[in-house]
Amino acid sequence: MFIAVVAITFSACKKDATETIVGSWNTDDGGSITFNADGTGTTQDSEFFEFDCGTLNSNRIGPIPSFSWEVRNNGTNDNLFVAFEDSTSFVSPCSGNMEFPVKFTSKNKGQVGNDILIDISVDLTRK
């Protein structure tokens, strides 16, 4: 009986990343990011979430503020997958993506990143 109560308690504390992430967040690197329920989003002034297409004729192409997103579960943890595409600056569109672990300690606090291979992360605080 005790084990069942403990199991229910811990499972109730786990935050569903797909539901929790929807909304607007401040990033601890001075920027902001918004995740819309339809799988789209926008970012501004966050170095971690700064998407660009490099340079053309010594001019930087970007940052690209719009992206699509989804939370993917790999069996042990949730990963945030973010993809961007820019078709306004080139003859053929430039695009890119990133995927990092995502976890939430509450409905108002989370962290993206801190992968074993790439030791970078950003903390999120709900606006």
SELUM-132487 format. One record per residue (C-alpha): residue in one letter; chain; x, y, z. Coordinates in nm, 4 decimals, padded with zeros to 6 digits. Last residue first. Layout:
N
<r><code>A</code><unit>A</unit><px>X</px><py>Y</py><pz>Z</pz></r>
...
//
This chain:
127
<r><code>K</code><unit>A</unit><px>00.5837</px><py>03.5434</py><pz>-01.8051</pz></r>
<r><code>R</code><unit>A</unit><px>00.6776</px><py>03.1823</py><pz>-01.7280</pz></r>
<r><code>T</code><unit>A</unit><px>01.0394</px><py>03.1324</py><pz>-01.6278</pz></r>
<r><code>L</code><unit>A</unit><px>01.2683</px><py>02.9281</py><pz>-01.8530</pz></r>
<r><code>D</code><unit>A</unit><px>01.6275</px><py>02.8328</py><pz>-01.7766</pz></r>
<r><code>V</code><unit>A</unit><px>01.8706</px><py>02.7919</py><pz>-02.0635</pz></r>
<r><code>S</code><unit>A</unit><px>02.1203</px><py>02.5133</py><pz>-02.1188</pz></r>
<r><code>I</code><unit>A</unit><px>02.4610</px><py>02.4281</py><pz>-02.2520</pz></r>
<r><code>D</code><unit>A</unit><px>02.6804</px><py>02.1242</py><pz>-02.1773</pz></r>
<r><code>I</code><unit>A</unit><px>02.6661</px><py>01.9508</py><pz>-02.5139</pz></r>
<r><code>L</code><unit>A</unit><px>02.7413</px><py>01.5806</py><pz>-02.4888</pz></r>
<r><code>I</code><unit>A</unit><px>02.5648</px><py>01.5147</py><pz>-02.1573</pz></r>
<r><code>D</code><unit>A</unit><px>02.2757</px><py>01.7428</py><pz>-02.2523</pz></r>
<r><code>N</code><unit>A</unit><px>02.2152</px><py>02.0459</py><pz>-02.0341</pz></r>
<r><code>G</code><unit>A</unit><px>01.9436</px><py>02.1786</py><pz>-02.2593</pz></r>
<r><code>V</code><unit>A</unit><px>01.6046</px><py>02.3328</py><pz>-02.1898</pz></r>
<r><code>Q</code><unit>A</unit><px>01.5062</px><py>02.4139</py><pz>-01.8332</pz></r>
<r><code>G</code><unit>A</unit><px>01.1732</px><py>02.4794</py><pz>-01.6690</pz></r>
<r><code>K</code><unit>A</unit><px>00.9834</px><py>02.6947</py><pz>-01.4235</pz></r>
<r><code>N</code><unit>A</unit><px>00.6218</px><py>02.8202</py><pz>-01.4172</pz></r>
<r><code>K</code><unit>A</unit><px>00.4161</px><py>02.4980</py><pz>-01.4330</pz></r>
<r><code>S</code><unit>A</unit><px>00.6674</px><py>02.3437</py><pz>-01.1937</pz></r>
<r><code>T</code><unit>A</unit><px>01.0004</px><py>02.1617</py><pz>-01.2061</pz></r>
<r><code>F</code><unit>A</unit><px>00.9819</px><py>02.1362</py><pz>-01.5838</pz></r>
<r><code>K</code><unit>A</unit><px>01.2174</px><py>01.9390</py><pz>-01.8021</pz></r>
<r><code>V</code><unit>A</unit><px>01.3461</px><py>01.9685</py><pz>-02.1574</pz></r>
<r><code>P</code><unit>A</unit><px>01.6257</px><py>01.7670</py><pz>-02.3180</pz></r>
<r><code>F</code><unit>A</unit><px>01.7618</px><py>01.9272</py><pz>-02.6344</pz></r>
<r><code>E</code><unit>A</unit><px>01.6861</px><py>01.9082</py><pz>-03.0063</pz></r>
<r><code>M</code><unit>A</unit><px>01.7893</px><py>02.1594</py><pz>-03.2665</pz></r>
<r><code>N</code><unit>A</unit><px>01.6771</px><py>02.2415</py><pz>-03.6173</pz></r>
<r><code>G</code><unit>A</unit><px>01.7810</px><py>02.4132</py><pz>-03.9356</pz></r>
<r><code>S</code><unit>A</unit><px>01.6540</px><py>02.5743</py><pz>-04.2502</pz></r>
<r><code>C</code><unit>A</unit><px>01.7638</px><py>02.7813</py><pz>-04.5454</pz></r>
<r><code>P</code><unit>A</unit><px>01.5250</px><py>02.8255</py><pz>-04.8340</pz></r>
<r><code>S</code><unit>A</unit><px>01.6457</px><py>02.8174</py><pz>-05.1944</pz></r>
<r><code>V</code><unit>A</unit><px>01.6877</px><py>03.1436</py><pz>-05.3834</pz></r>
<r><code>F</code><unit>A</unit><px>01.7774</px><py>03.2973</py><pz>-05.0494</pz></r>
<r><code>S</code><unit>A</unit><px>01.6570</px><py>03.5577</py><pz>-04.8020</pz></r>
<r><code>T</code><unit>A</unit><px>01.2798</px><py>03.5122</py><pz>-04.7807</pz></r>
<r><code>S</code><unit>A</unit><px>01.2606</px><py>03.1335</py><pz>-04.7541</pz></r>
<r><code>D</code><unit>A</unit><px>01.3604</px><py>03.1055</py><pz>-04.3904</pz></r>
<r><code>E</code><unit>A</unit><px>01.2968</px><py>02.7810</py><pz>-04.2053</pz></r>
<r><code>F</code><unit>A</unit><px>01.3105</px><py>02.6932</py><pz>-03.8388</pz></r>
<r><code>A</code><unit>A</unit><px>01.2878</px><py>02.3689</py><pz>-03.6427</pz></r>
<r><code>V</code><unit>A</unit><px>01.2658</px><py>02.3062</py><pz>-03.2654</pz></r>
<r><code>F</code><unit>A</unit><px>01.2632</px><py>01.9623</py><pz>-03.0989</pz></r>
<r><code>L</code><unit>A</unit><px>01.2258</px><py>01.9720</py><pz>-02.7200</pz></r>
<r><code>N</code><unit>A</unit><px>01.3257</px><py>01.6392</py><pz>-02.5696</pz></r>
<r><code>D</code><unit>A</unit><px>01.1375</px><py>01.4540</py><pz>-02.2981</pz></r>
<r><code>N</code><unit>A</unit><px>01.3071</px><py>01.1843</py><pz>-02.0903</pz></r>
<r><code>T</code><unit>A</unit><px>01.3539</px><py>00.8104</py><pz>-02.0513</pz></r>
<r><code>G</code><unit>A</unit><px>01.1591</px><py>00.6598</py><pz>-02.3402</pz></r>
<r><code>N</code><unit>A</unit><px>01.2738</px><py>00.9011</py><pz>-02.6096</pz></r>
<r><code>N</code><unit>A</unit><px>00.9791</px><py>01.1368</py><pz>-02.5633</pz></r>
<r><code>R</code><unit>A</unit><px>00.9515</px><py>01.4062</py><pz>-02.8274</pz></r>
<r><code>V</code><unit>A</unit><px>00.8138</px><py>01.7522</py><pz>-02.7540</pz></r>
<r><code>E</code><unit>A</unit><px>00.7257</px><py>01.9481</py><pz>-03.0653</pz></r>
<r><code>W</code><unit>A</unit><px>00.8233</px><py>02.2794</py><pz>-03.2193</pz></r>
<r><code>S</code><unit>A</unit><px>00.7884</px><py>02.5066</py><pz>-03.5210</pz></r>
<r><code>F</code><unit>A</unit><px>00.9841</px><py>02.8277</py><pz>-03.5603</pz></r>
<r><code>S</code><unit>A</unit><px>00.9561</px><py>03.2021</py><pz>-03.6060</pz></r>
<r><code>P</code><unit>A</unit><px>01.2121</px><py>03.4680</py><pz>-03.4995</pz></r>
<r><code>I</code><unit>A</unit><px>01.4793</px><py>03.4161</py><pz>-03.7668</pz></r>
<r><code>P</code><unit>A</unit><px>01.7857</px><py>03.6084</py><pz>-03.6568</pz></r>
<r><code>G</code><unit>A</unit><px>01.8731</px><py>03.6448</py><pz>-03.9245</pz></r>
<r><code>I</code><unit>A</unit><px>02.0853</px><py>03.6521</py><pz>-04.2353</pz></r>
<r><code>R</code><unit>A</unit><px>02.4125</px><py>03.8164</py><pz>-04.1348</pz></r>
<r><code>N</code><unit>A</unit><px>02.5604</px><py>04.0383</py><pz>-04.4033</pz></r>
<r><code>S</code><unit>A</unit><px>02.9167</px><py>03.9717</py><pz>-04.5237</pz></r>
<r><code>N</code><unit>A</unit><px>02.7902</px><py>03.9013</py><pz>-04.8781</pz></r>
<r><code>L</code><unit>A</unit><px>02.5567</px><py>03.6356</py><pz>-04.7335</pz></r>
<r><code>T</code><unit>A</unit><px>02.5979</px><py>03.5262</py><pz>-04.3723</pz></r>
<r><code>G</code><unit>A</unit><px>02.4691</px><py>03.2400</py><pz>-04.1610</pz></r>
<r><code>C</code><unit>A</unit><px>02.1094</px><py>03.1252</py><pz>-04.1815</pz></r>
<r><code>D</code><unit>A</unit><px>02.0014</px><py>03.2250</py><pz>-03.8325</pz></r>
<r><code>F</code><unit>A</unit><px>01.8257</px><py>03.0859</py><pz>-03.5270</pz></r>
<r><code>E</code><unit>A</unit><px>01.8761</px><py>03.2396</py><pz>-03.1847</pz></r>
<r><code>F</code><unit>A</unit><px>01.7167</px><py>03.0183</py><pz>-02.9184</pz></r>
<r><code>F</code><unit>A</unit><px>02.0184</px><py>03.0045</py><pz>-02.6843</pz></r>
<r><code>E</code><unit>A</unit><px>02.1128</px><py>03.3676</py><pz>-02.7538</pz></r>
<r><code>S</code><unit>A</unit><px>01.7630</px><py>03.4790</py><pz>-02.6606</pz></r>
<r><code>D</code><unit>A</unit><px>01.6758</px><py>03.8271</py><pz>-02.7923</pz></r>
<r><code>Q</code><unit>A</unit><px>01.3358</px><py>03.7266</py><pz>-02.9349</pz></r>
<r><code>T</code><unit>A</unit><px>01.1653</px><py>03.3963</py><pz>-03.0020</pz></r>
<r><code>T</code><unit>A</unit><px>00.8467</px><py>03.2941</py><pz>-03.1784</pz></r>
<r><code>G</code><unit>A</unit><px>00.6401</px><py>02.9775</py><pz>-03.1824</pz></r>
<r><code>T</code><unit>A</unit><px>00.4489</px><py>02.7189</py><pz>-03.3786</pz></r>
<r><code>G</code><unit>A</unit><px>00.3219</px><py>02.3784</py><pz>-03.2655</pz></r>
<r><code>D</code><unit>A</unit><px>-00.0507</px><py>02.4679</py><pz>-03.2604</pz></r>
<r><code>A</code><unit>A</unit><px>-00.0472</px><py>02.5217</py><pz>-02.8816</pz></r>
<r><code>N</code><unit>A</unit><px>00.1858</px><py>02.8200</py><pz>-02.9230</pz></r>
<r><code>F</code><unit>A</unit><px>00.5326</px><py>02.8227</py><pz>-02.7637</pz></r>
<r><code>T</code><unit>A</unit><px>00.6588</px><py>03.1739</py><pz>-02.6921</pz></r>
<r><code>I</code><unit>A</unit><px>01.0211</px><py>03.2638</py><pz>-02.6249</pz></r>
<r><code>S</code><unit>A</unit><px>01.1912</px><py>03.5487</py><pz>-02.4453</pz></r>
<r><code>G</code><unit>A</unit><px>01.5390</px><py>03.6884</py><pz>-02.4104</pz></r>
<r><code>G</code><unit>A</unit><px>01.7778</px><py>03.7939</py><pz>-02.1375</pz></r>
<r><code>D</code><unit>A</unit><px>01.9935</px><py>03.4799</py><pz>-02.1121</pz></r>
<r><code>D</code><unit>A</unit><px>01.7743</px><py>03.3461</py><pz>-01.8298</pz></r>
<r><code>T</code><unit>A</unit><px>01.4895</px><py>03.3012</py><pz>-02.0760</pz></r>
<r><code>N</code><unit>A</unit><px>01.1502</px><py>03.4621</py><pz>-02.0195</pz></r>
<r><code>W</code><unit>A</unit><px>00.8573</px><py>03.2442</py><pz>-02.1193</pz></r>
<r><code>S</code><unit>A</unit><px>00.5298</px><py>03.2735</py><pz>-02.3072</pz></r>
<r><code>G</code><unit>A</unit><px>00.2793</px><py>02.9898</py><pz>-02.3292</pz></r>
<r><code>V</code><unit>A</unit><px>00.2654</px><py>02.6183</py><pz>-02.4097</pz></r>
<r><code>I</code><unit>A</unit><px>00.5537</px><py>02.4395</py><pz>-02.2355</pz></r>
<r><code>T</code><unit>A</unit><px>00.3391</px><py>02.2777</py><pz>-01.9660</pz></r>
<r><code>E</code><unit>A</unit><px>00.1135</px><py>02.0767</py><pz>-02.1973</pz></r>
<r><code>T</code><unit>A</unit><px>00.3871</px><py>01.9161</py><pz>-02.4063</pz></r>
<r><code>A</code><unit>A</unit><px>00.6206</px><py>01.8892</py><pz>-02.1057</pz></r>
<r><code>D</code><unit>A</unit><px>00.3805</px><py>01.6914</py><pz>-01.8895</pz></r>
<r><code>K</code><unit>A</unit><px>00.5049</px><py>01.7718</py><pz>-01.5385</pz></r>
<r><code>K</code><unit>A</unit><px>00.5971</px><py>01.4832</py><pz>-01.3112</pz></r>
<r><code>C</code><unit>A</unit><px>00.4663</px><py>01.5524</py><pz>-00.9604</pz></r>
<r><code>A</code><unit>A</unit><px>00.1596</px><py>01.3262</py><pz>-00.9990</pz></r>
<r><code>S</code><unit>A</unit><px>00.3859</px><py>01.0343</py><pz>-01.0918</pz></r>
<r><code>F</code><unit>A</unit><px>00.5817</px><py>01.0866</py><pz>-00.7704</pz></r>
<r><code>T</code><unit>A</unit><px>00.2722</px><py>01.0855</py><pz>-00.5493</pz></r>
<r><code>I</code><unit>A</unit><px>00.1154</px><py>00.7882</py><pz>-00.7277</pz></r>
<r><code>A</code><unit>A</unit><px>00.4323</px><py>00.5820</py><pz>-00.6833</pz></r>
<r><code>V</code><unit>A</unit><px>00.4613</px><py>00.6801</py><pz>-00.3158</pz></r>
<r><code>V</code><unit>A</unit><px>00.0968</px><py>00.5828</py><pz>-00.2505</pz></r>
<r><code>A</code><unit>A</unit><px>00.1409</px><py>00.2495</py><pz>-00.4310</pz></r>
<r><code>I</code><unit>A</unit><px>00.4599</px><py>00.1740</py><pz>-00.2379</pz></r>
<r><code>F</code><unit>A</unit><px>00.2823</px><py>00.2385</py><pz>00.0938</pz></r>
<r><code>M</code><unit>A</unit><px>00.0000</px><py>00.0000</py><pz>00.0000</pz></r>
//
